[in-house]
Amino acid sequence: MTGAPVSRHVTVGPDGTIEVRVGKVEIGQGIVTALSQIAADTLGVPPERIRMLPASTRYGPNEGFTAGSLSIATSGPALRAACAQARALFVAEAARRWEVGPGMITVRDGRLSCGDLTTSYGELAESVDLGVPVDPDAAAGAPAEPTGQIGRSLPRLDLPAKVAGRPAYLHDLRLPGQLFGRVLRPPSPGARLLRYGASRLDPQVTVVRDGSFLGVVAADEAGAARALALLRDTAEWDERDTLPDENDLHAYLRSGPHQTIETPTVGEPPATGRRLRARYGRPFIAHASMAPSCAAARWNDDGTLSVWTHSQGIHPLRTAIAGSLGLEESRVHVDHVDGAGCYGHNAADDAAFDAVLLARAVPGRPVLVQWTRQDELTWAPFGSAMSADVSATLDEATGRVTSWEYELWSQGHAARPGFAGAPGLLAGAYLENPLALPAAADPPLERGGGSLRNAVPIYAFPHRRVTGHRLLETPIRSSALRSLGAFMNVFAIESFMDELAGAAGADPLEFRLAHLTDDRARAVLERAAEAAGWGTPPPFEDGGRGIGFAQYKNAGAYCAVVADVEAGRRIRARRLTIAVDVGRVVNPDGVRNQIEGGAVQATSWTLKERVRFDRRRITSGDWESYPILRFSETPHVTVDIVEHPGTPSVGAGEAAQGPTAAALANAVADALDGVRVRDLPLTPEAVMDAING
Amino acid sequence: MTQSFTLTVNGEHVTVEADPGTSLLHVLRNDLGLRGTRFGCGLGQCGACFVLLDGAVVPSCDTPMWSAQGRTVVTVEGLGGNGALHRVQQAILDGQAAQCAYCISGIAVNAAALLDATPEPSEEEITEALDRNLCRCGVQRRVVQAILAEVRK
């Protein structure tokens, strides 16, 4: 934030402890560790001297959402600027004391030195005022004395406590006087609560009802769970059939009303050539965090409200809560506490608002709300289903693509708090005086887009037209799922590139390279292909090999995936060979872990996942009806980092998803002699249907 | 409604008052302060809440107190003994075989039981044993490799 003081980011105690505050939050991706490396490197101190404070609206910088693979690219430079300025202020103080020029002072291992003179951050702390505004240019002017922290695989700071089984998550929070809450969600979207029976409830239990919002607060968690079960047994709802036909999502997504999103058209369509076209689709996909969402809230005696959340955006959540209840924003305090991985906008924010509503009934007492597995799988927003028509013209003489048209239909991919023009917290829509819960919007194209993320191919085609249609009304709530539209768009583009290569009689790798002018893109593709032994068959029966590639958001990380699959009676991903270029690497093992995890999760989406529903209810509410990849189904993954230390760092969390889906689909088609499944997931049933035409 | 239950948890005899239908998971986390056992589904489907019950790997969310009476429980906190990490936990840290780590407690309990029964498991045996544990971040292969590295030490 321009104008924020240096001390908003970093403070130094007399004992030399350096406290760093960031607005980004840990969601299992290791960002707090990577940012601590940047702070240590810039200040010239050992990393163990740095204490990373949890994000809080009470003292930390407002850095929006932790999303979009932007943390290392945006928060990294902001933190570096603040730390560089802090370091310069300490150097200036030492220079003043020693009556030397600041340029004569070196900083190493937390010590400031000039000849025989030496001091430390701690010894100078009381004389240095960090309350001055951050100068964004401070980092540029800072002397570059690499400490070796950048490019080092520093182990994750938060893992020892989590692996030891110590209280480490919001779910483990136990505040003085804490009570336990549960919310009874309706059985279907749009259902209205008619009545419920409270006669068998423990009289100590507080029931909170506001319209169709119904919850309980109990002294202990088991009591809250029992009360929830009793409410579920007795509640009567008015339900309607509001959901579309799960088996015809293409028609549903194309039915409108829509907002059309145009990208700039390039060139003119050719007069001649061979035309090819295909339709691709993906279903709704759940975030499916391992931990159902959780939150705590307390209405304080002084009129303030305290909220503890694992949200990806504590400041926007504060605004949304205040806006929903007509409170002054300054009276709402939101603290981040780690949760499980969320993979996008899951129910974290909704749980926080639930906690606020329940805690309002017991002023002064904190209430911890725990969602159920079923609610997490059926009421958290989904990644939207999508449908795409892609067509192209192939010049058969040259084997080159001369035109490319892509038309996409999708729900929006961004309904985070405040994003779609309303607070957007689930419970608000069920109150007696309901609050709007608008359909998801899309981030603008210049910020990577949502539905159209990665819809523009990276390949050099003489003519290109890419159009999107965002559905404006829907009963199925969608929002950001890791990589947004890129997962589907890259799956469609890269599948169709293989179809075109097949039509041209070309090798898929050579066909891509022939249409690529970006050297970093070419290097990543070639590295993955070489590592995978491209050109040889996979070393097992019923095997197929396929490749997929993209540059995330057409501006971030380059990632190429080669997949080896077994496509016999079952579809099994055996091996993924990946090359990635994320620019300057802060933490190599952190990058590898993000790419591996992203690829494995995308394997699960691609081969198995599909939100199920009938015309009334979402029906995939447990791990049997919403199966995800298991240990025995997980491919071996290797990640090769293509180094580009001279270029800015970009995020790694969302680079692998689209390329993985395409590589798997292309490998299945390779195994089946060109029989292609164009609608995800690639289940054995879908393959049989494709074989039978 | 509540009854008195006695059991041995991580080597200590404990007595708790609970409704017989209350899950062992709730008692561990709330009455005994052992919050390393995580709640993942409440349906016995994901493995995040695995504990050893008389040596067998069971989901504590699906274990009512009436069935735990008099039995011996080991949780993730007690795997290593004397507050130390079990070697599978150390192996997971050494291999940075976690992202959000919410699934790791259950995986560590399951893997520790595997090593007790099969001191030198193959990669396939480790994979098969952990098939009851779900992980959403995608660190399955890292976990298997970390345990394999420990076994081969």
Boltz contact constraints between the chains, C-beta under 6 A:
constraints:
  - contact:
      token1: [A, 28]
      token2: [B, 99]
      max_distance: 6.0
  - contact:
      token1: [A, 28]
      token2: [B, 100]
      max_distance: 6.0
  - contact:
      token1: [A, 28]
      token2: [B, 137]
      max_distance: 6.0
  - contact:
      token1: [A, 159]
      token2: [B, 98]
      max_distance: 6.0
  - contact:
      token1: [A, 162]
      token2: [B, 101]
      max_distance: 6.0
  - contact:
      token1: [A, 163]
      token2: [B, 89]
      max_distance: 6.0
  - contact:
      token1: [A, 163]
      token2: [B, 92]
      max_distance: 6.0
  - contact:
      token1: [A, 163]
      token2: [B, 93]
      max_distance: 6.0
  - contact:
      token1: [A, 163]
      token2: [B, 104]
      max_distance: 6.0
  - contact:
      token1: [A, 165]
      token2: [B, 36]
      max_distance: 6.0
  - contact:
      token1: [A, 165]
      token2: [B, 76]
      max_distance: 6.0
  - contact:
      token1: [A, 165]
      token2: [B, 77]
      max_distance: 6.0
  - contact:
      token1: [A, 165]
      token2: [B, 105]
      max_distance: 6.0
  - contact:
      token1: [A, 167]
      token2: [B, 35]
      max_distance: 6.0
  - contact:
      token1: [A, 172]
      token2: [B, 35]
      max_distance: 6.0
  - contact:
      token1: [A, 221]
      token2: [B, 26]
      max_distance: 6.0
  - contact:
      token1: [A, 221]
      token2: [B, 30]
      max_distance: 6.0
  - contact:
      token1: [A, 222]
      token2: [B, 22]
      max_distance: 6.0
  - contact:
      token1: [A, 222]
      token2: [B, 26]
      max_distance: 6.0
  - contact:
      token1: [A, 288]
      token2: [B, 136]
      max_distance: 6.0
  - contact:
      token1: [A, 290]
      token2: [B, 40]
      max_distance: 6.0
  - contact:
      token1: [A, 290]
      token2: [B, 102]
      max_distance: 6.0
  - contact:
      token1: [A, 290]
      token2: [B, 103]
      max_distance: 6.0
  - contact:
      token1: [A, 290]
      token2: [B, 136]
      max_distance: 6.0
  - contact:
      token1: [A, 291]
      token2: [B, 102]
      max_distance: 6.0
  - contact:
      token1: [A, 340]
      token2: [B, 100]
      max_distance: 6.0
  - contact:
      token1: [A, 340]
      token2: [B, 102]
      max_distance: 6.0
  - contact:
      token1: [A, 341]
      token2: [B, 99]
      max_distance: 6.0
  - contact:
      token1: [A, 341]
      token2: [B, 100]
      max_distance: 6.0
  - contact:
      token1: [A, 341]
      token2: [B, 136]
      max_distance: 6.0
  - contact:
      token1: [A, 341]
      token2: [B, 137]
      max_distance: 6.0
  - contact:
      token1: [A, 373]
      token2: [B, 41]
      max_distance: 6.0
  - contact:
      token1: [A, 373]
      token2: [B, 42]
      max_distance: 6.0
  - contact:
      token1: [A, 589]
      token2: [B, 96]
      max_distance: 6.0
  - contact:
      token1: [A, 597]
      token2: [B, 99]
      max_distance: 6.0
  - contact:
      token1: [A, 597]
      token2: [B, 137]
      max_distance: 6.0
  - contact:
      token1: [A, 597]
      token2: [B, 138]
      max_distance: 6.0
  - contact:
      token1: [A, 600]
      token2: [B, 138]
      max_distance: 6.0
  - contact:
      token1: [A, 601]
      token2: [B, 138]
      max_distance: 6.0
  - contact:
      token1: [A, 622]
      token2: [B, 43]
      max_distance: 6.0
  - contact:
      token1: [A, 623]
      token2: [B, 45]
      max_distance: 6.0
  - contact:
      token1: [A, 623]
      token2: [B, 46]
      max_distance: 6.0
  - contact:
      token1: [A, 630]
      token2: [B, 131]
      max_distance: 6.0
  - contact:
      token1: [A, 631]
      token2: [B, 127]
      max_distance: 6.0
  - contact:
      token1: [A, 631]
      token2: [B, 130]
      max_distance: 6.0
  - contact:
      token1: [A, 631]
      token2: [B, 131]
      max_distance: 6.0
  - contact:
      token1: [A, 631]
      token2: [B, 140]
      max_distance: 6.0
  - contact:
      token1: [A, 632]
      token2: [B, 127]
      max_distance: 6.0
  - contact:
      token1: [A, 632]
      token2: [B, 131]
      max_distance: 6.0
  - contact:
      token1: [A, 634]
      token2: [B, 140]
      max_distance: 6.0
  - contact:
      token1: [A, 634]
      token2: [B, 141]
      max_distance: 6.0
  - contact:
      token1: [A, 637]
      token2: [B, 141]
      max_distance: 6.0
